[in-house]
Amino acid sequence: TWTGEVKKSSPKIVWKKDDSLPSDWLLSSGLENEIIKDSKGSLFEGRKEAIDHMIKEHCSPSDIFKLWNTLHIEGWISDEENIPTGWKRKYYSGKKQHHYLSPMMEVVKSSKNLLNIVQSGKEYTEEEITKVQNWMKKEFEPEHITV
């Protein structure tokens, strides 16, 4: 498991405070991927997992939002020109596809599924539906593939 790997490489890990985390949480440095440690010592394999936990534990919305705004570090980018407001997207080159992250932290693993959600969700406008349809047409043009 990755937690076992963390324990094995513990001497290499330097824990430091980070402005994007709640004040008593720590961020690893010295490893290839970030690990986040909460005040109880629980470990999270990245920012997305930490946010999932913060939502479940009813952490303060401002702490959650602060960390949400740093998801670009893990490749989740906002793209309001092509996807609904509040959503983020990430390109997986190995799979040659985008995954999408809803404002509720749900991962949608294809553009087709994103379109289905937007078309069936009452909270989305015609403009947002059209935006996603247009995005699907141009998604695999080279300038839209961000790594």
Secondary structure, 3 states (H helix, E strand, C coil): CHHHHHHHCHHHCEEECCCCCCCCCEEEECCCCCCEECCCCCEECCHHHHHHHHHHCCCCHHHHHHHHCCHHHHCCEECCCCCCCCCEEEEECCCCEEEEECCCCCEECCHHHHHHHHHHCCCCCHHHHHHHHHHHHHCCCHHHCCC
